[in-house]
């Protein structure tokens, strides 16, 4: 089977397994795991932030990041298909007590005119005040679209003028970095808090990081423990992340090329495929998923008529070519 459901399905390479097995570990709840500390310091430095916190999942990293800048009873503004709004099971409202309002863009992009209409200053005891703006780069449900750095910088200026924070969901920020050659520190500079993931394009078995100021990370460490996510000898997982940073970033370009190959095969416009995700419409998405699976290709439905394909570390060029022929025939 060729698995194109997500880039979360990758398995650790033998070299990554060796790095995990050799990891020096300690009790991270006590702050004594040297491999976790090395990973946190390295990723914070890559993005130009003071500190980072290792978390088991990207959803938790986002929850902690947004909660750091949006208090209960305040709101965050985001695009309508943002992962924090659509795919985190309502955790931000259920756990953090905040609300969301959204703008819509077919490519998940920043829309400053829409934001200006949505933005709510503190108008007294009857209205929910806007505390933060959130963007996702790359945008998952917009087909892996990249948000241009200039647009993110304009969003930063918009937020600064209104004294609100910016949250960046950078689960696939590595893909945006490779696709555009934008320095990671430039992406980090537009956000007060951001979350980055190791278990998607980079191929680690688990793990994400929240980045921000030392004060934000210190408080997030307490919140992480309160939510039951304090981890002990987790340097075994952090070692996978360090290995991925050393070996799996630049190869993301291969995934992007494979995605364009698949897009052409299914009739999508390859020019609209920025990174490693291809979305296209069919008459019956669940039926198409079933037929593709019977033919040896696993794909995902992200709507009643929309199919999503995601290339990754475990999909070779030969796999992509075979999947392309199979999907084209369907």
Phi, psi and omega in degrees: 000138172259119188259107179248018182292322183193162172274009174272355187269003183295155176247146181302138174290166178299321179295321178293319178299321179295319178296321178295316182295330183267001187297137170280130186231164174203187181272108186290333177298327175275001182072031188243018178261108186293331181287321174298315180300319179297318179294314181299315181294321181293313183291320176302317179294322179301323184261003177074026178254161185289323188207166178215158179228125179282133179230157181290332185223159175291325178299318179292320177301319178293316179301314181293321181294312182293320179297335179291337184239355179231117181277161174307135181088355174258175183233156170243139177260135181208168177289149191299331180259016180301146181301322182294335181268327190255330195232020178239026171057032178068022186299325184294321175284317184292322185263320188257349176072022179256170178238167180228147163229156192227155165247162182241137176215133184300337179246015176068023189273168173293134177229093186295328178295316178295319179297320179298324177289323183281328190304131181239108173289177178288106184254020179101194191280010184249347187234148177280122180279143175284127180250337183204158174244137182236136175228159184235125184219113359285162184268112186305298188279003169258025175076034179070028182292141176271137172268120183301143181301321181299322178292322178293323177292324176294322176297319178301316179295320177300315181293317180299322180294340182246006176059042175238167185267164174239127172252134177243117171276100183254041180308321179242036180297332178298322178295318178297318179300313182289322183292329187243352185063020176286128179300142179300325180295331178291322174294318180299328184291340183273353188238141170284321177222145175211159177238134178233147188245143178256344190260010174257253184300331183279347169081012175287156182286340179191162170117137172220172177224141168266134179239144178178202177286166177300322180296315178299315183291324177299315179291322180295328178297321177293315180296321178301316179294320180298328180273007176083018185249020169291133185240152186264255185278063188273004174301338175300319177282322179298325178298325176297320178295318178297318178298318180298320179296326181283329193235345191240010181276302185296332181291351176302335177301327177296317178299321180294319178294320179295324179295320179294324176299315179294320180301316179298322182293326183263006176086011174274161182278112180302332180294339179269004179260102184282325188222241190248016182238135176236126175242137177209157185261145174226172180290324186217097185298312179300321178295321179294319178303316181296315181294320179296319178298319178297332180269003174098013179231121177270124178230169182241148173259129178242020178178174181297332182234003187248129177254141176240133173244137180227122177271159187194185185304326184270004178252110180279173176300318179296321177298315181298319180294319179292318178297322179299314179297319181295311183293323178299323181290338180272000000 
